[in-house]
Every structure is written in C-alpha cells, then in structure tokens.
C-alpha cells in the first residue's frame, strides 16, 4: 500500500510539472501567433505581391534609363560631329521647334534676297545677325537638352538603386517569415509533445490511484483490543 501511495504521489508531482510545461509551451505558441497578427507583420502573399510590383518598376526604370542614355548619346554625337543645328533636328521641344522654324524662315528670306542684294546690304546683314542669334539660342537649348538628359538619367539611376534596395528588403522579410514559420512549427511540435506527455502521465496517475484504492483495507477498528 505504501509503495502504491508513493507511486501515486510521484505521478501526481509529475503530472503537475508536465501540466506547467504544457501551459508554457502553449503560451509560447499563442504569443508567436499574436506577433504574426500584428499590423506591422506582412504575410508571404502580400510580400510576394509587393516584390512583383517592385521588380516591374525596376525593369521599367532600367528601360527608361537605357532610353534616355541612348538619346543623350545621339545628341552628343550629332553635336560633336555635325553641330548643334543637326542635333536640334532630333528634338521635339516647343522652343527648339520654334527656333528652327524661325531659322528656316530667315534662311529662305536671305536666299531670296541674295540675288538682287549683296551680303553687305543692311537688310541681309540684319537677317544674318538674327540668324546668328538664333543659332546661338539653338546651341544653348541643345546644351540644356543634354543637361536635362543627364539629370533625368541620374534621377532614374537613383530610383533604380532605391527599388533594388526595396527588393532586397522584401526578400529579407520573406526569409524572416520562412524562419518564423519554422520556429512556429517547432513550438507547435514542442507543445504537442508536452501535451502527449501530460496526457500519458495523467492516465498513469489515474491507473495508479485506482490500484491504490483496490489495495486499501476495507476493515475499521471498532474497539481497541484489551491486553491479556
């Protein structure tokens, strides 16, 4: 009987300890799940969506930068090889178009006046002066166009770098989520194991208590025996 009672007490202590371990394990699981429900936590589906959008923007930005670089190279090459007037013919800005139109108009007028009047004629000299001023304005505007291309390329380069950083950040978050999922599964396995151990010890305690009850004597003392 004493052996059964000792075994029962030991099992009761074990059940209490296993119950505490189970409570801690389940609390760890619930705490981890609540952390994933925090508004700051992003699910894999949302991160995948953001990553796809960032990659699309990065590709578009890279393509736009390549286009601007090609245009810049064309303008610079034409300016160096054929002059600003040739480079201006490839541009569609309203100011350059107006300057080119006025330049062509004055050139035609000068050609028409070249037959009856010499180049030293005041009217032709006035036209030549205005043409020279227009060409200087066109050169200035071509330089502005070149600088605008360079500025745009620099902005696109910065944007491309920023998008790449954002892509890396999202990828790191996905990696963190994967690690968190592994941690959660590990916590759940530990909780399941603790629950299984607790239920096993609880069952054994019930069996031991039942055996102790069977072994307990049914007799009771009515009167104390007299000494002979």
Residue pairs with C-beta under 8 A, 6 or more apart in sequence:
1 212
1 215
1 216
1 217
4 208
4 211
4 212
4 215
5 212
7 208
8 205
8 208
8 209
8 212
11 201
11 204
11 205
11 208
12 205
14 201
14 205
15 198
15 201
15 202
15 205
18 194
18 197
18 198
18 201
18 202
19 198
21 194
21 197
21 198
22 191
22 194
22 195
22 197
22 198
24 194
25 187
25 190
25 191
25 194
25 195
26 191
26 194
26 195
28 187
28 190
28 191
29 184
29 187
29 188
29 191
32 180
32 183
32 184
32 187
33 184
35 41
36 180
36 184
42 50
42 173
42 177
43 177
44 174
44 177
47 170
47 173
47 174
47 177
48 174
50 170
51 167
51 170
51 171
51 174
54 163
54 166
54 167
54 170
55 167
57 163
58 160
58 163
58 164
58 167
61 156
61 159
61 160
61 163
62 160
64 156
65 153
65 156
65 157
65 160
68 149
68 152
68 153
68 156
69 149
69 153
71 149
72 146
72 149
72 150
72 153
74 87
74 90
75 87
75 90
75 91
75 142
75 145
75 146
75 149
76 146
78 86
78 87
78 90
79 86
79 87
79 142
79 146
84 135
84 138
84 139
84 142
84 143
85 103
85 135
85 138
87 142
88 96
88 99
88 100
88 138
88 141
88 142
89 100
91 142
91 145
93 141
93 145
95 141
96 138
96 141
96 142
96 145
99 134
99 137
99 138
99 141
100 138
102 134
103 131
103 134
103 135
103 138
106 127
106 130
106 131
106 134
107 131
109 127
110 124
110 127
110 128
110 131
113 121
113 123
113 124
113 127
114 124
117 123
117 124
118 124
119 125
119 128
